[in-house]
Amino acid sequence: MKNIEIFEKVKQENRTALLEHESKKVLRNIGVNIPPSRIITSLDDALIAAKEFGFPVVMKLMSSEVLHKTDAKAVVINIDTEEKVIETYDDFMKRFESFSIAGILIERMVNKGLELIIGTNTDSTFGPVILFGVGGVLVEAIQDVVFRMCPTTKEQALSAIDEIKAKKLLDGFRGMPKVDREELADMIVKLSKLAWEYRDNIAEMDINPVIANEDGIFPVDARIILK
């Protein structure tokens, strides 16, 4: 499904917030490296996906009524056996039986690494702007982010990466993985172009955390809000 078709489907359902699997589909469509994942609606499909992706996996409930999945305990990480897949699936189905459920997102778990954030919002004067910085649970506490106007060039993205206060963390600080700045800049450029191309549709995007580790750079959570 093309991105504009995804946006139109969401609007037809009287929603402005894309579910995580929808947001990740949008990102995958523009060439962003998303961990192997699948939306499933049965226990058999969950077990098939887990075997295909390889343990450990993450399972997340997809529902427009549960946007803050962590608070609702609708996310389970580090599922490393078939028994835990069954247990998690049954738990979700029991606790959220009265909710409108689109399915369960099952995804290969990404190894730990440096947590970053890439996001966009719409400035009343300049239009779409993109932000980059330290992400994860520290994003609000540290507030180490920089901004660029969309669409962003590769050179502008690289300069933004080098502008954050914690830029030393990107160079393998104290045993942390060294971040591939070229790959990271490419991701920033792709997201900035997405925000610009669909500026009449997208109000904001929040890709947090983006985990950078020895395997690459992976958006672990993604949220897109439409106008």
Backbone as ProteinMPNN parsed JSONL, in Angstrom:
{"seq_chain_A": "MKNIEIFEKVKQENRTALLEHESKKVLRNIGVNIPPSRIITSLDDALIAAKEFGFPVVMKLMSSEVLHKTDAKAVVINIDTEEKVIETYDDFMKRFESFSIAGILIERMVNKGLELIIGTNTDSTFGPVILFGVGGVLVEAIQDVVFRMCPTTKEQALSAIDEIKAKKLLDGFRGMPKVDREELADMIVKLSKLAWEYRDNIAEMDINPVIANEDGIFPVDARIILK", "coords_chain_A": {"N_chain_A": [[0.838, -1.193, 0.0], [0.575, 2.19, -0.903], [1.948, 5.257, 0.474], [0.205, 7.511, 0.472], [-2.198, 6.203, 0.235], [-2.325, 4.858, 2.651], [-2.57, 7.038, 4.404], [-5.035, 8.07, 3.543], [-6.738, 5.95, 4.16], [-6.589, 5.927, 6.965], [-7.732, 8.424, 7.539], [-10.299, 8.001, 6.553], [-11.244, 6.315, 8.47], [-11.73, 8.027, 10.457], [-9.562, 8.808, 12.018], [-6.609, 10.423, 13.281], [-4.154, 9.682, 14.163], [-1.722, 7.447, 13.185], [-1.454, 3.935, 13.629], [1.219, 2.015, 15.132], [2.233, -0.019, 13.412], [1.291, 0.898, 10.99], [2.613, 3.355, 10.76], [5.241, 2.423, 10.598], [5.127, 1.026, 8.225], [4.865, 3.145, 6.43], [7.405, 4.297, 6.782], [9.016, 2.179, 5.939], [8.315, 2.149, 3.27], [9.683, 4.324, 2.26], [12.244, 3.528, 2.339], [13.504, 3.274, 4.822], [15.27, 1.469, 7.296], [13.628, -0.947, 8.789], [13.142, -3.133, 11.543], [12.49, -6.672, 11.016], [9.059, -7.358, 10.899], [5.571, -8.035, 11.647], [2.067, -7.744, 11.359], [-0.233, -9.513, 13.207], [-3.081, -11.694, 13.642], [-3.782, -13.972, 14.895], [-2.955, -16.711, 17.097], [-1.518, -18.795, 15.924], [-0.353, -17.5, 13.723], [1.281, -15.75, 15.115], [3.163, -17.46, 16.292], [4.342, -18.542, 14.013], [5.51, -16.231, 12.89], [7.327, -15.512, 14.918], [9.117, -17.668, 14.876], [10.095, -17.348, 12.313], [11.323, -14.8, 12.365], [13.136, -15.12, 14.417], [14.131, -15.638, 17.787], [15.141, -13.261, 20.37], [11.805, -11.758, 20.424], [9.531, -8.953, 20.099], [6.307, -8.091, 21.267], [3.452, -6.179, 20.523], [0.442, -4.591, 21.273], [-1.921, -3.497, 18.894], [-4.014, -0.929, 18.708], [-6.398, 1.618, 18.241], [-7.443, 2.622, 20.503], [-5.548, 2.353, 22.392], [-3.071, 4.131, 22.611], [-0.892, 4.844, 24.15], [1.043, 2.599, 24.675], [2.982, 1.489, 26.411], [2.302, 2.452, 28.97], [-0.103, 1.168, 29.26], [0.652, -1.386, 29.529], [0.888, -2.861, 27.208], [2.942, -3.732, 25.728], [5.412, -6.126, 25.3], [8.646, -7.139, 25.813], [11.665, -8.896, 24.812], [10.858, -11.583, 24.392], [11.497, -14.863, 24.388], [10.863, -17.523, 23.912], [8.588, -20.025, 22.57], [6.583, -20.573, 24.348], [6.367, -18.198, 25.8], [5.452, -16.518, 23.826], [2.879, -17.55, 23.421], [1.817, -17.123, 25.987], [1.905, -14.299, 26.155], [0.268, -13.541, 24.009], [-2.22, -14.659, 24.788], [-2.614, -13.208, 27.15], [-2.868, -10.559, 26.192], [-5.213, -10.835, 24.641], [-7.065, -11.419, 26.617], [-6.964, -9.234, 28.469], [-7.58, -7.057, 26.857], [-9.979, -7.538, 25.603], [-12.324, -6.106, 25.255], [-11.659, -4.032, 23.662], [-11.188, -2.315, 20.52], [-9.316, -4.007, 18.337], [-6.65, -3.94, 16.114], [-4.782, -5.796, 15.637], [-1.83, -7.679, 16.54], [1.404, -6.517, 16.769], [4.255, -8.16, 15.91], [7.688, -8.371, 16.289], [11.141, -8.559, 15.421], [13.437, -8.364, 18.061], [15.499, -5.599, 18.741], [18.947, -5.285, 19.406], [20.468, -3.775, 22.315], [21.551, -0.34, 22.346], [22.759, 2.942, 21.436], [20.338, 5.361, 22.123], [18.421, 7.365, 20.081], [16.613, 10.202, 18.701], [14.462, 11.064, 16.053], [12.439, 13.403, 14.565], [9.555, 15.186, 13.269], [7.845, 18.302, 12.928], [5.305, 20.821, 12.363], [5.971, 24.034, 11.606], [4.483, 27.214, 12.031], [5.392, 29.272, 10.474], [7.653, 28.424, 8.921], [6.948, 25.962, 7.946], [7.277, 22.385, 7.506], [9.608, 21.07, 9.828], [12.551, 19.348, 10.892], [13.768, 17.404, 13.602], [16.587, 16.296, 15.5], [18.281, 14.287, 17.884], [19.346, 13.284, 21.217], [17.625, 10.456, 22.331], [15.039, 8.209, 23.508], [14.146, 7.543, 26.933], [15.383, 9.716, 27.93], [14.949, 11.976, 26.46], [13.219, 14.146, 27.136], [14.304, 14.957, 29.55], [16.978, 15.669, 29.063], [16.89, 17.181, 26.714], [18.41, 17.549, 24.37], [18.492, 18.428, 21.415], [18.489, 19.267, 17.909], [17.479, 21.398, 15.176], [16.344, 21.404, 11.755], [15.3, 22.798, 8.642], [12.85, 21.402, 6.428], [12.875, 20.286, 2.99], [15.764, 18.379, 3.982], [19.225, 18.502, 3.267], [21.938, 16.155, 2.656], [24.341, 17.177, 3.645], [23.418, 19.116, 5.45], [22.125, 17.466, 7.258], [24.284, 15.986, 8.294], [25.668, 18.05, 9.553], [23.83, 18.71, 11.512], [23.864, 16.405, 13.073], [26.394, 16.634, 14.139], [26.071, 18.722, 15.798], [24.74, 18.343, 18.187], [24.945, 18.329, 21.774], [25.779, 15.999, 22.965], [27.434, 14.696, 21.162], [29.771, 13.192, 21.319], [28.986, 10.726, 22.196], [28.304, 9.403, 19.929], [30.598, 8.454, 18.873], [31.486, 6.079, 19.891], [31.692, 6.13, 22.699], [33.064, 5.121, 25.74], [32.862, 2.279, 25.317], [30.432, 2.091, 24.016], [28.564, 1.459, 20.991], [29.962, 2.609, 17.913], [28.443, 5.071, 15.99], [27.185, 4.972, 12.717], [27.504, 7.664, 10.945], [26.925, 8.445, 8.358], [24.872, 6.694, 7.538], [22.977, 7.406, 9.432], [22.555, 10.097, 8.758], [21.463, 9.746, 6.225], [18.999, 8.62, 6.924], [17.799, 10.75, 8.276], [17.558, 12.567, 6.147], [15.765, 11.164, 4.453], [13.445, 11.093, 6.058], [12.953, 13.812, 6.323], [12.351, 14.502, 3.708], [10.034, 13.014, 3.379], [8.322, 14.323, 5.196], [8.193, 16.783, 3.927], [7.19, 16.201, 1.341], [4.654, 15.235, 1.955], [3.436, 17.353, 3.25], [0.928, 18.482, 3.357], [-0.514, 16.581, 4.554], [0.808, 15.318, 6.766], [1.124, 16.131, 10.136], [2.893, 15.79, 12.287], [5.77, 13.781, 13.165], [7.174, 11.21, 15.162], [9.875, 9.526, 15.874], [11.046, 7.467, 17.98], [12.441, 5.376, 20.385], [15.266, 5.694, 18.129], [17.411, 3.216, 17.583], [20.852, 2.885, 17.649], [23.225, 0.571, 16.968], [25.698, -2.106, 16.902], [24.752, -3.457, 14.731], [23.479, -1.728, 13.048], [21.192, 0.979, 12.298], [18.116, 1.496, 13.714], [14.676, 2.253, 13.684], [12.751, 1.88, 16.47], [10.335, 2.513, 17.625], [7.536, 4.232, 16.297], [5.616, 7.046, 15.392], [3.079, 8.676, 13.677], [1.292, 11.579, 13.056], [-1.555, 12.867, 11.562], [-2.778, 15.78, 9.779]], "CA_chain_A": [[0.0, 0.0, 0.0], [1.334, 3.431, -0.986], [1.782, 6.104, 1.659], [-1.005, 8.326, 0.402], [-3.321, 5.296, 0.472], [-2.359, 4.639, 4.099], [-3.115, 8.253, 5.014], [-6.458, 8.175, 3.208], [-7.448, 4.911, 4.923], [-6.668, 6.39, 8.352], [-8.704, 9.516, 7.598], [-11.624, 7.423, 6.339], [-11.627, 5.707, 9.742], [-11.87, 9.144, 11.399], [-8.402, 8.85, 12.901], [-5.483, 11.266, 12.866], [-2.926, 9.007, 14.583], [-1.443, 6.139, 12.617], [-0.957, 2.924, 14.545], [2.654, 1.833, 14.939], [2.543, -0.804, 12.214], [1.024, 1.758, 9.835], [3.724, 4.307, 10.689], [6.442, 1.716, 10.137], [4.924, 0.741, 6.806], [5.208, 4.391, 5.745], [8.861, 4.44, 6.808], [9.584, 1.126, 5.086], [8.061, 2.548, 1.887], [10.673, 5.315, 1.809], [13.575, 2.94, 2.407], [14.075, 3.251, 6.167], [15.543, 0.096, 7.722], [12.753, -1.341, 9.882], [13.332, -4.535, 11.921], [11.448, -7.557, 10.498], [7.863, -7.299, 11.737], [4.342, -8.437, 10.976], [0.857, -7.608, 12.144], [-0.875, -10.827, 13.22], [-4.407, -11.706, 14.27], [-4.042, -15.288, 15.48], [-1.821, -17.283, 17.803], [-0.715, -19.56, 14.961], [0.454, -16.541, 12.96], [2.3, -15.218, 16.03], [4.215, -18.471, 16.434], [5.033, -18.616, 12.719], [6.336, -15.027, 12.748], [8.425, -15.576, 15.889], [10.092, -18.626, 14.357], [10.691, -16.768, 11.102], [12.197, -13.676, 12.714], [14.149, -15.567, 15.373], [14.002, -15.065, 19.124], [13.908, -12.789, 21.009], [10.925, -10.867, 19.692], [8.708, -8.019, 20.867], [4.901, -8.109, 20.876], [2.785, -4.933, 20.888], [-0.967, -4.513, 20.898], [-2.242, -2.398, 17.987], [-5.39, -0.483, 18.874], [-6.553, 3.074, 18.278], [-7.86, 2.957, 21.863], [-4.386, 2.194, 23.276], [-1.956, 4.811, 21.955], [0.249, 4.818, 25.068], [1.105, 1.14, 24.891], [3.807, 1.146, 27.579], [1.51, 2.728, 30.164], [-1.182, 0.179, 29.341], [1.299, -2.704, 29.565], [0.532, -3.501, 25.945], [4.204, -4.037, 25.06], [6.232, -7.107, 26.001], [9.922, -7.282, 25.119], [12.536, -10.029, 25.164], [10.124, -12.854, 24.361], [12.535, -15.733, 23.835], [10.404, -18.899, 23.732], [7.235, -20.154, 22.053], [5.68, -20.515, 25.49], [6.148, -16.794, 26.142], [4.596, -15.972, 22.767], [1.523, -17.996, 23.745], [1.414, -16.433, 27.22], [1.677, -12.882, 25.852], [-0.916, -13.451, 23.144], [-3.409, -14.926, 25.61], [-2.767, -12.096, 28.091], [-3.415, -9.424, 25.438], [-6.594, -11.117, 24.247], [-7.904, -11.394, 27.819], [-7.033, -7.896, 29.084], [-8.078, -6.043, 25.928], [-11.056, -8.154, 24.824], [-13.394, -5.143, 24.982], [-11.116, -2.974, 22.824], [-11.098, -2.523, 19.077], [-7.924, -4.405, 18.124], [-6.259, -4.125, 14.712], [-3.902, -6.956, 15.604], [-0.651, -7.602, 17.398], [2.647, -6.37, 16.016], [5.353, -8.975, 16.412], [8.871, -7.792, 15.651], [12.423, -9.009, 15.95], [13.948, -7.418, 19.047], [16.763, -4.954, 18.397], [19.909, -5.268, 20.509], [20.645, -2.474, 22.957], [22.499, 0.575, 21.715], [22.523, 4.355, 21.727], [18.97, 5.727, 21.78], [18.327, 8.682, 19.459], [15.271, 10.584, 18.267], [14.277, 11.868, 14.846], [11.027, 13.744, 14.493], [9.203, 16.379, 12.504], [6.602, 18.989, 13.246], [4.977, 21.856, 11.394], [6.096, 25.407, 12.104], [3.482, 28.073, 11.381], [6.062, 30.16, 9.525], [8.598, 27.753, 8.029], [6.437, 24.687, 7.467], [7.853, 21.203, 8.151], [10.986, 21.103, 10.333], [12.959, 18.055, 11.421], [14.637, 17.488, 14.772], [17.436, 15.147, 15.781], [18.995, 14.428, 19.149], [19.365, 12.156, 22.146], [16.256, 9.998, 22.463], [14.678, 7.312, 24.596], [13.512, 8.158, 28.099], [16.133, 10.914, 28.316], [14.728, 13.078, 25.531], [12.636, 15.311, 27.8], [15.158, 15.394, 30.648], [18.209, 16.285, 28.549], [16.497, 18.156, 25.69], [19.57, 17.782, 23.496], [18.041, 18.239, 20.041], [18.721, 20.374, 16.977], [16.423, 21.472, 14.162], [16.644, 21.816, 10.395], [14.112, 22.924, 7.8], [12.652, 20.344, 5.431], [13.654, 19.048, 2.988], [17.123, 18.536, 4.468], [20.269, 17.894, 2.442], [22.854, 15.274, 3.379], [25.302, 18.027, 4.357], [22.714, 19.72, 6.582], [21.883, 16.399, 8.226], [25.558, 15.698, 8.955], [25.985, 19.161, 10.452], [22.924, 18.597, 12.653], [24.383, 15.32, 13.904], [27.601, 17.116, 14.814], [25.72, 19.906, 16.575], [24.188, 18.027, 19.503], [25.934, 18.414, 22.847], [26.262, 14.647, 23.299], [27.944, 14.088, 19.924], [30.826, 12.226, 21.64], [28.367, 9.416, 22.361], [28.204, 8.786, 18.611], [31.928, 7.996, 18.449], [31.887, 4.886, 20.632], [32.091, 6.572, 24.035], [33.106, 4.125, 26.813], [32.403, 0.963, 24.908], [29.188, 2.135, 23.254], [28.825, 1.264, 19.561], [30.167, 3.803, 17.103], [27.299, 5.277, 15.113], [27.467, 5.272, 11.317], [26.896, 8.974, 10.727], [26.406, 8.505, 6.993], [23.58, 6.0, 7.553], [22.065, 8.222, 10.226], [22.22, 11.276, 7.956], [20.551, 9.299, 5.17], [17.68, 8.447, 7.512], [17.28, 12.1, 8.518], [17.177, 13.118, 4.842], [14.563, 10.476, 3.988], [12.303, 11.532, 6.859], [12.675, 15.218, 6.007], [11.682, 14.515, 2.403], [8.682, 12.512, 3.619], [7.555, 15.402, 5.82], [7.994, 17.842, 2.946], [6.332, 15.719, 0.257], [3.291, 15.073, 2.457], [3.229, 18.455, 4.195], [-0.504, 18.751, 3.473], [-1.117, 15.448, 5.267], [1.48, 14.986, 8.024], [1.3, 17.208, 11.115], [4.129, 15.533, 13.017], [6.284, 12.424, 13.28], [8.011, 10.998, 16.34], [10.574, 8.254, 15.736], [11.779, 7.452, 19.243], [13.84, 5.617, 20.044], [16.019, 5.121, 17.015], [18.541, 2.566, 18.246], [22.077, 2.697, 16.877], [24.086, -0.434, 17.583], [26.697, -2.684, 16.008], [24.076, -4.027, 13.564], [22.944, -0.672, 12.2], [20.358, 2.011, 12.911], [16.769, 0.952, 13.577], [13.564, 2.867, 14.398], [12.085, 0.871, 17.288], [8.96, 2.972, 17.772], [7.24, 5.288, 15.318], [4.272, 7.617, 15.509], [2.795, 9.706, 12.696], [0.01, 12.249, 13.284], [-2.016, 13.58, 10.374], [-3.501, 17.03, 9.986]], "C_chain_A": [[0.883, 1.256, 0.0], [1.026, 4.325, 0.21], [0.506, 6.928, 1.617], [-2.24, 7.475, 0.64], [-3.466, 4.987, 1.96], [-2.995, 5.839, 4.792], [-4.624, 8.366, 4.767], [-7.284, 7.159, 3.985], [-7.635, 5.346, 6.372], [-7.718, 7.489, 8.486], [-10.129, 9.002, 7.412], [-12.162, 6.768, 7.608], [-11.743, 6.75, 10.853], [-10.774, 9.144, 12.457], [-7.409, 9.88, 12.375], [-4.148, 10.601, 13.203], [-2.812, 7.649, 13.902], [-1.036, 5.182, 13.73], [0.499, 2.625, 14.199], [2.978, 1.046, 13.673], [2.268, -0.016, 10.941], [2.156, 2.769, 9.65], [4.979, 3.641, 10.145], [6.329, 1.3, 8.684], [5.274, 1.967, 5.971], [6.726, 4.549, 5.662], [9.522, 3.402, 5.915], [9.425, 1.499, 3.607], [9.084, 3.547, 1.362], [12.105, 4.811, 2.006], [14.25, 2.985, 3.749], [14.174, 1.8, 6.636], [14.737, -0.244, 8.975], [13.044, -2.792, 10.248], [12.212, -5.397, 11.347], [10.251, -7.585, 11.442], [6.649, -7.715, 10.926], [3.177, -8.187, 11.922], [0.106, -8.934, 12.062], [-2.204, -10.743, 13.961], [-4.763, -13.079, 14.836], [-2.78, -15.789, 16.165], [-0.925, -18.071, 16.853], [0.197, -18.638, 14.169], [1.568, -15.949, 13.829], [3.467, -16.19, 16.159], [5.014, -18.617, 15.145], [5.981, -17.436, 12.558], [7.539, -15.077, 13.679], [9.517, -16.53, 15.407], [10.836, -18.052, 13.154], [11.694, -15.67, 11.436], [13.365, -14.111, 13.586], [13.981, -14.87, 16.709], [15.256, -14.282, 19.491], [13.101, -11.867, 20.102], [10.194, -9.953, 20.673], [7.279, -8.164, 20.359], [4.221, -6.85, 21.405], [1.343, -4.96, 20.399], [-1.183, -3.299, 20.008], [-3.718, -2.068, 18.105], [-5.438, 1.036, 18.927], [-7.003, 3.547, 19.66], [-6.707, 2.845, 22.857], [-3.172, 2.806, 22.576], [-0.708, 4.823, 22.834], [0.432, 3.38, 25.545], [1.897, 0.766, 26.136], [3.022, 1.339, 28.866], [0.423, 1.674, 30.368], [-0.648, -1.251, 29.44], [0.886, -3.542, 28.36], [1.767, -3.75, 25.093], [4.963, -5.041, 25.925], [7.494, -7.342, 25.183], [10.617, -8.579, 25.553], [11.766, -11.344, 25.307], [11.017, -13.873, 23.648], [12.14, -17.204, 23.693], [8.987, -18.893, 23.146], [6.217, -20.054, 23.183], [5.364, -19.076, 25.872], [5.314, -16.082, 25.073], [3.14, -16.301, 23.075], [0.984, -17.236, 24.962], [1.077, -14.976, 26.946], [0.425, -12.699, 25.008], [-2.193, -13.632, 23.969], [-3.684, -13.781, 26.584], [-3.373, -10.876, 27.397], [-4.894, -9.642, 25.122], [-7.545, -11.041, 25.454], [-8.075, -9.978, 28.337], [-7.679, -6.858, 28.166], [-9.236, -6.565, 25.075], [-12.163, -7.172, 24.467], [-12.933, -3.999, 24.074], [-11.233, -3.335, 21.347], [-9.626, -2.788, 18.739], [-7.661, -4.624, 16.637], [-5.391, -5.364, 14.546], [-2.787, -6.787, 16.611], [0.577, -7.507, 16.5], [3.705, -7.232, 16.674], [6.584, -8.617, 15.593], [10.137, -8.359, 16.263], [12.981, -7.94, 16.891], [15.32, -6.903, 18.63], [17.67, -4.951, 19.618], [20.053, -3.854, 21.067], [21.697, -1.648, 22.228], [22.2, 1.996, 22.151], [21.128, 4.732, 21.243], [18.91, 7.182, 21.305], [16.875, 8.977, 19.115], [15.376, 11.357, 16.963], [12.791, 12.161, 14.757], [10.802, 14.948, 13.594], [7.965, 17.012, 13.11], [6.414, 20.127, 12.26], [5.032, 23.224, 12.05], [5.146, 26.314, 11.322], [4.09, 28.994, 10.337], [6.859, 29.401, 8.477], [8.072, 26.439, 7.453], [7.111, 23.528, 8.177], [9.305, 21.427, 8.579], [11.29, 19.744, 10.942], [13.883, 18.272, 12.609], [15.41, 16.191, 14.926], [18.116, 15.367, 17.118], [19.018, 13.149, 19.947], [17.928, 11.761, 22.437], [16.028, 9.094, 23.652], [14.013, 8.066, 25.728], [14.203, 9.459, 28.498], [15.777, 12.145, 27.488], [14.172, 14.316, 26.217], [13.533, 15.845, 28.906], [16.373, 16.164, 30.136], [17.904, 17.398, 27.556], [17.687, 18.564, 24.822], [19.173, 17.466, 22.062], [18.371, 19.479, 19.22], [17.676, 20.28, 15.864], [17.001, 21.885, 12.811], [15.324, 21.937, 9.641], [14.064, 21.761, 6.818], [12.424, 20.97, 4.052], [15.114, 19.33, 3.334], [18.113, 17.859, 3.524], [21.142, 16.986, 3.308], [23.841, 16.098, 4.21], [24.657, 18.663, 5.584], [22.438, 18.687, 7.67], [23.156, 16.07, 8.992], [25.935, 16.809, 9.928], [25.089, 19.138, 11.684], [23.41, 17.525, 13.621], [25.571, 15.806, 14.733], [27.318, 18.282, 15.755], [25.175, 19.582, 17.964], [25.301, 18.023, 20.556], [26.574, 17.057, 23.144], [26.868, 13.942, 22.097], [29.069, 13.08, 20.184], [30.268, 10.818, 21.803], [28.304, 8.664, 21.028], [29.515, 8.149, 18.168], [32.415, 6.784, 19.232], [32.36, 5.201, 22.03], [31.966, 5.437, 25.051], [32.444, 2.796, 26.433], [31.083, 0.942, 24.168], [29.498, 1.969, 21.773], [29.029, 2.589, 18.835], [29.046, 3.909, 16.084], [27.769, 5.619, 13.706], [26.761, 6.572, 10.959], [26.311, 9.113, 9.33], [25.023, 7.86, 6.924], [22.547, 6.815, 8.316], [21.623, 9.457, 9.447], [21.258, 10.911, 6.836], [19.127, 9.144, 5.7], [17.029, 9.806, 7.773], [16.783, 12.72, 7.22], [15.878, 12.486, 4.351], [13.324, 10.95, 4.744], [11.94, 12.982, 6.572], [11.957, 15.344, 4.665], [10.249, 14.014, 2.517], [7.799, 13.615, 4.191], [7.244, 16.51, 4.822], [7.014, 17.415, 1.856], [4.875, 15.635, 0.693], [2.953, 16.156, 3.48], [1.758, 18.829, 4.344], [-1.229, 17.657, 4.25], [-0.527, 15.244, 6.663], [1.622, 16.226, 8.904], [2.614, 17.036, 11.865], [4.498, 14.058, 12.96], [7.197, 12.352, 14.493], [8.609, 9.602, 16.232], [11.523, 8.145, 16.924], [11.425, 6.215, 20.058], [14.235, 5.057, 18.678], [17.271, 4.525, 17.651], [19.688, 2.373, 17.266], [22.958, 1.701, 17.62], [25.034, -1.015, 16.547], [26.075, -3.262, 14.729], [23.558, -2.967, 12.602], [22.119, 0.318, 12.987], [18.9, 1.646, 12.64], [15.737, 1.788, 14.346], [12.798, 1.785, 15.155], [10.617, 1.236, 17.517], [8.729, 4.131, 16.814], [5.81, 5.74, 15.465], [4.131, 8.732, 14.491], [1.397, 10.249, 12.974], [-0.343, 13.04, 12.034], [-2.732, 14.878, 10.739], [-4.994, 16.779, 9.935]], "O_chain_A": [[1.814, 1.371, 0.796], [-0.003, 4.18, 0.87], [-0.199, 7.031, 2.621], [-3.23, 7.962, 1.186], [-4.579, 4.868, 2.472], [-3.853, 5.68, 5.66], [-5.387, 8.714, 5.668], [-8.396, 7.46, 4.421], [-8.708, 5.159, 6.946], [-8.503, 7.489, 9.434], [-11.06, 9.507, 8.04], [-13.373, 6.675, 7.804], [-11.84, 6.41, 12.032], [-11.016, 9.437, 13.628], [-7.373, 10.171, 11.18], [-3.125, 10.922, 12.598], [-3.699, 6.805, 14.028], [-0.349, 5.579, 14.671], [0.958, 2.943, 13.102], [3.899, 1.406, 12.941], [2.929, -0.228, 9.924], [2.604, 3.012, 8.529], [5.697, 4.222, 9.331], [7.338, 1.228, 7.981], [5.907, 1.845, 4.923], [7.266, 4.89, 4.61], [10.482, 3.71, 5.209], [10.298, 1.201, 2.792], [9.326, 3.614, 0.157], [13.062, 5.571, 1.859], [15.457, 2.758, 3.832], [13.268, 1.002, 6.398], [15.118, 0.126, 10.086], [13.184, -3.621, 9.35], [11.088, -4.916, 11.2], [10.407, -7.81, 12.643], [6.681, -7.748, 9.696], [3.288, -8.391, 13.131], [-0.163, -9.426, 10.966], [-2.426, -9.857, 14.785], [-5.91, -13.321, 15.211], [-1.674, -15.347, 15.853], [0.299, -18.016, 16.968], [1.371, -18.941, 13.962], [2.665, -15.678, 13.34], [4.628, -15.781, 16.136], [6.231, -18.797, 15.185], [7.125, -17.611, 12.138], [8.648, -14.724, 13.28], [10.705, -16.228, 15.522], [12.041, -18.246, 12.999], [12.782, -15.616, 10.863], [14.454, -13.541, 13.507], [13.724, -13.667, 16.768], [16.335, -14.59, 18.985], [13.621, -11.28, 19.153], [10.23, -10.146, 21.888], [7.058, -8.34, 19.16], [4.379, -6.489, 22.571], [1.069, -5.311, 19.252], [-0.702, -2.207, 20.308], [-4.573, -2.833, 17.657], [-4.61, 1.666, 19.586], [-6.949, 4.741, 19.954], [-6.858, 3.197, 24.027], [-2.345, 2.087, 22.016], [0.411, 4.814, 22.321], [0.035, 3.006, 26.648], [1.529, -0.172, 26.843], [3.067, 0.489, 29.757], [0.075, 1.334, 31.498], [-1.421, -2.21, 29.436], [0.585, -4.731, 28.463], [1.663, -3.956, 23.884], [5.135, -4.836, 27.127], [7.425, -7.7, 24.007], [10.216, -9.246, 26.507], [12.004, -12.115, 26.236], [11.262, -13.757, 22.448], [12.987, -18.043, 23.387], [8.279, -17.889, 23.218], [5.124, -19.518, 23.001], [4.228, -18.761, 26.227], [4.562, -15.157, 25.379], [2.272, -15.432, 22.999], [-0.155, -16.77, 24.964], [0.075, -14.467, 27.447], [-0.381, -11.805, 25.265], [-3.13, -12.844, 23.854], [-4.838, -13.424, 26.821], [-4.275, -10.233, 27.935], [-5.72, -8.749, 25.313], [-8.7, -10.642, 25.31], [-9.195, -9.552, 28.618], [-8.262, -5.885, 28.645], [-9.45, -6.094, 23.958], [-12.873, -7.376, 23.482], [-13.715, -3.104, 23.753], [-11.36, -4.503, 20.981], [-8.791, -1.89, 18.846], [-8.36, -5.396, 15.982], [-5.279, -5.914, 13.45], [-2.8, -5.867, 17.429], [0.761, -8.315, 15.59], [4.016, -7.059, 17.852], [6.535, -8.565, 14.364], [10.203, -8.608, 17.466], [12.995, -6.755, 16.556], [16.189, -7.673, 18.22], [17.229, -4.654, 20.728], [19.792, -2.869, 20.377], [22.602, -2.18, 21.586], [21.474, 2.221, 23.12], [20.768, 4.461, 20.097], [19.293, 8.103, 22.027], [16.013, 8.105, 19.224], [16.261, 12.195, 16.789], [11.971, 11.248, 14.864], [11.746, 15.638, 13.209], [7.142, 16.336, 13.727], [7.275, 20.368, 11.414], [4.237, 23.533, 12.938], [5.022, 26.194, 10.103], [3.402, 29.447, 9.423], [6.759, 29.691, 7.285], [8.696, 25.865, 6.561], [7.487, 23.662, 9.341], [10.126, 21.909, 7.799], [10.394, 19.068, 11.448], [14.683, 19.207, 12.623], [14.943, 15.123, 14.531], [18.488, 16.491, 17.455], [18.745, 12.067, 19.426], [17.099, 12.614, 22.755], [16.717, 9.187, 24.667], [13.39, 9.106, 25.511], [13.676, 10.221, 29.308], [16.25, 13.243, 27.781], [14.604, 15.429, 25.917], [13.534, 17.045, 29.18], [16.751, 17.188, 30.705], [18.57, 18.433, 27.55], [17.933, 19.745, 24.578], [19.469, 16.387, 21.548], [18.514, 20.581, 19.75], [17.074, 19.23, 15.641], [17.996, 22.606, 12.728], [14.35, 21.258, 9.966], [15.094, 21.211, 6.43], [11.85, 22.054, 3.949], [15.637, 20.397, 3.015], [17.856, 16.758, 3.038], [21.089, 17.044, 4.536], [24.138, 15.748, 5.352], [25.281, 18.741, 6.642], [22.508, 18.996, 8.86], [23.116, 15.893, 10.21], [26.461, 16.539, 11.007], [25.525, 19.501, 12.777], [23.374, 17.711, 14.837], [25.725, 15.426, 15.893], [28.222, 18.772, 16.431], [25.15, 20.454, 18.833], [26.458, 17.743, 20.245], [27.742, 16.972, 23.522], [26.823, 12.715, 22.016], [29.301, 12.199, 19.355], [30.973, 9.833, 21.581], [28.256, 7.434, 21.006], [29.542, 7.389, 17.2], [33.61, 6.486, 19.242], [33.328, 4.607, 22.506], [30.891, 4.856, 25.207], [31.584, 2.279, 27.146], [30.646, -0.122, 23.728], [30.598, 2.309, 21.339], [28.344, 3.572, 19.117], [28.737, 2.938, 15.393], [28.651, 6.459, 13.527], [25.558, 6.58, 10.699], [25.319, 9.815, 9.135], [24.107, 8.417, 6.319], [21.39, 6.909, 7.907], [20.447, 9.821, 9.473], [20.343, 11.674, 6.526], [18.163, 9.49, 5.017], [15.839, 9.984, 7.517], [15.714, 13.329, 7.188], [14.985, 13.192, 3.882], [12.275, 11.181, 4.141], [10.764, 13.345, 6.576], [11.07, 16.181, 4.501], [9.353, 14.519, 1.84], [6.673, 13.821, 3.738], [6.167, 17.105, 4.86], [6.115, 18.172, 1.49], [3.968, 15.922, -0.088], [2.259, 15.893, 4.462], [1.374, 19.431, 5.347], [-2.411, 17.789, 4.567], [-1.261, 15.024, 7.627], [2.168, 17.243, 8.477], [3.36, 17.996, 12.061], [3.646, 13.198, 12.736], [7.904, 13.308, 14.812], [7.923, 8.609, 16.473], [12.644, 8.654, 16.893], [10.259, 6.006, 20.394], [13.642, 4.111, 18.159], [18.099, 5.254, 18.197], [19.524, 1.78, 16.2], [23.382, 1.947, 18.75], [25.162, -0.482, 15.445], [26.784, -3.527, 13.758], [23.233, -3.28, 11.457], [22.31, 0.484, 14.192], [18.492, 1.504, 11.487], [15.908, 2.011, 15.545], [12.253, 0.87, 14.539], [9.76, 0.355, 17.592], [9.639, 4.919, 16.556], [4.901, 4.929, 15.639], [4.965, 9.636, 14.44], [0.44, 9.487, 13.111], [0.48, 13.793, 11.513], [-3.224, 15.046, 11.855], [-5.782, 17.712, 10.088]]}, "name": "protein", "num_of_chains": 1, "seq": "MKNIEIFEKVKQENRTALLEHESKKVLRNIGVNIPPSRIITSLDDALIAAKEFGFPVVMKLMSSEVLHKTDAKAVVINIDTEEKVIETYDDFMKRFESFSIAGILIERMVNKGLELIIGTNTDSTFGPVILFGVGGVLVEAIQDVVFRMCPTTKEQALSAIDEIKAKKLLDGFRGMPKVDREELADMIVKLSKLAWEYRDNIAEMDINPVIANEDGIFPVDARIILK"}
